[in-house]
Amino acid sequence: MGSIRTTEQLGNALRAARKQLGLTQPQLALSAGVGVRFIVDLEAGKPTLRLENVLRVIDALGGEIQLTGLPSTPAVNPEG
């Protein structure tokens, strides 16, 4: 899969993954613990969806997010 830079591209990619897995929108919603309306909105590229739920859907599809191109930062020491 290529680079995703818009909510529409993300929605299209997730719809394609769902269909490739043979899942309906209600089945994916149940698996991810979200409503069917959320899946519909996500696949339509709605830009104001809750990130936590987007991540749940990606996980339910067996995917993960990887960020590239960001500057690297040194590890933060939790003790300060």
URUR-V922794 format. One record per residue. N is the residue number from 0. RES is the residue in three letters. D_CENTER is the distance of its C-alpha to the mean C-alpha in whole Angstrom. Layout:
n=<N,N>
res=<RES,RES>
d_center=<D_CENTER,D_CENTER>
//
This chain:
n=<0,1,2,3,4,5,6,7,8,9,10,11,12,13,14,15,16,17,18,19,20,21,22,23,24,25,26,27,28,29,30,31,32,33,34,35,36,37,38,39,40,41,42,43,44,45,46,47,48,49,50,51,52,53,54,55,56,57,58,59,60,61,62,63,64,65,66,67,68,69,70,71,72,73,74,75,76,77,78,79>
res=<MET,GLY,SER,ILE,ARG,THR,THR,GLU,GLN,LEU,GLY,ASN,ALA,LEU,ARG,ALA,ALA,ARG,LYS,GLN,LEU,GLY,LEU,THR,GLN,PRO,GLN,LEU,ALA,LEU,SER,ALA,GLY,VAL,GLY,VAL,ARG,PHE,ILE,VAL,ASP,LEU,GLU,ALA,GLY,LYS,PRO,THR,LEU,ARG,LEU,GLU,ASN,VAL,LEU,ARG,VAL,ILE,ASP,ALA,LEU,GLY,GLY,GLU,ILE,GLN,LEU,THR,GLY,LEU,PRO,SER,THR,PRO,ALA,VAL,ASN,PRO,GLU,GLY>
d_center=<13,14,13,11,12,12,10,12,11,7,8,11,9,7,10,12,11,11,15,16,15,17,16,16,14,16,16,12,12,15,14,11,13,12,14,15,15,12,10,13,12,8,10,13,11,12,12,13,10,10,8,9,8,4,5,7,6,4,7,9,9,10,8,8,8,11,13,16,19,19,23,23,24,27,26,27,30,29,33,33>
//
